[in-house]
Amino acid sequence: QVQLVESGGGLVQAGGSLRLSCAASGRTFSRYRMGWFRQAPGKEREFVAAITWSGGGTNYADSVKGRFTISRDNAKNTVYLQMNSLKPEDTALYFCAADTIGGYYPTDYGAWGQGTQVTVSS
């Protein structure tokens, strides 16, 4: 089972940028579809973005389309989430997730990181 560790969260002003990283253990990272999810206090965990094993296919939630970019480096066993034009409503705990199939729902992923906090001030 792959193990995931997120980093790169922090406090940023509205309009700013952050880059999240998710480092994966294991030699089979390139076989996994990777996803980013987020969870704000009192809300359910929601899909943010996903990327295929090759990096050739990406999907985004409508709320982040055009502002966030997901990418991966299989040589470094790392997936990234570049977040630009951040808004206060982007404030949440951000998780990366991995699965050989993946999808748009948390139940589609079998491996999760601990999360990294992103706080956007107005």
C-alpha positions in Angstrom: 0.0 0.0 0.0 1.3 3.4 -0.9 1.9 5.9 1.9 1.3 9.6 1.3 2.7 12.8 3.0 1.4 16.2 2.0 3.3 19.5 2.5 3.2 23.1 1.4 0.1 24.4 3.1 0.0 27.7 5.0 -1.6 31.1 5.4 -1.9 33.3 2.4 -3.9 36.4 1.4 -6.7 36.3 -1.1 -5.3 36.4 -4.6 -2.1 34.7 -3.6 -0.7 31.3 -4.5 0.5 28.1 -2.8 1.9 24.9 -4.2 1.1 21.7 -2.4 3.2 18.6 -2.7 2.3 15.0 -1.9 5.2 12.6 -1.6 4.5 8.9 -2.0 6.4 5.9 -0.8 6.7 2.7 -2.8 8.0 1.7 -6.2 4.6 1.5 -7.9 3.6 5.1 -7.7 3.3 5.4 -11.4 0.5 2.9 -11.4 -1.7 5.1 -9.3 -4.3 7.7 -10.2 -3.8 10.5 -7.8 -6.4 12.9 -6.4 -6.6 16.0 -4.3 -9.5 16.6 -1.9 -10.3 19.2 0.7 -12.4 19.4 3.7 -13.6 22.6 5.4 -14.8 22.6 9.0 -18.4 21.3 9.2 -18.4 20.2 5.6 -17.9 17.0 3.7 -14.7 16.1 2.0 -14.9 17.3 -1.6 -13.1 16.5 -4.8 -10.6 19.1 -6.1 -8.5 17.5 -8.9 -7.2 14.2 -10.2 -4.5 13.1 -12.5 -4.0 9.8 -14.4 -1.0 7.6 -13.9 0.8 9.0 -16.9 -0.1 12.6 -16.2 -1.8 12.9 -19.5 -5.3 13.3 -18.1 -6.6 15.7 -15.5 -9.9 16.6 -14.0 -11.0 19.5 -11.8 -13.9 20.6 -9.7 -15.7 23.5 -11.3 -14.9 25.7 -8.3 -11.1 25.5 -9.0 -11.0 25.1 -12.7 -8.7 27.7 -14.3 -7.1 28.5 -10.9 -5.6 25.2 -9.8 -3.3 22.9 -11.7 -2.5 19.3 -10.8 0.7 17.6 -12.0 3.0 14.7 -11.1 6.6 13.7 -11.4 6.7 9.9 -11.4 10.5 9.9 -11.1 10.2 11.8 -7.8 7.1 9.9 -6.6 5.4 13.3 -6.1 2.1 14.9 -7.1 1.6 18.7 -6.9 -1.3 21.1 -6.7 -0.5 24.6 -7.8 -3.1 26.9 -6.5 -3.4 30.5 -7.9 -5.9 33.3 -7.3 -6.8 31.8 -3.9 -10.1 32.8 -2.3 -11.2 32.6 1.3 -13.6 29.8 0.3 -10.5 27.7 -0.6 -9.7 27.5 3.1 -9.7 23.8 4.1 -7.6 20.8 5.0 -6.2 19.5 1.8 -5.6 15.7 1.3 -3.9 13.8 -1.4 -5.2 10.3 -2.3 -4.1 7.4 -4.4 -5.8 4.4 -6.0 -5.3 2.3 -9.1 -8.7 3.3 -10.3 -9.6 6.6 -8.5 -12.5 8.9 -9.4 -14.4 11.9 -8.1 -15.4 10.6 -4.6 -13.5 9.9 -1.5 -14.7 6.3 -1.5 -12.9 5.8 -4.8 -9.5 6.1 -3.1 -7.8 3.6 -0.8 -4.8 5.5 0.4 -4.8 8.9 2.0 -2.3 11.4 3.5 -2.8 13.2 6.8 -3.6 16.5 5.1 -2.1 20.0 5.0 -3.9 23.1 6.1 -4.6 25.9 3.7 -5.9 29.2 5.1 -6.8 32.1 2.8 -7.4 35.5 4.5 -9.6 38.1 3.0 
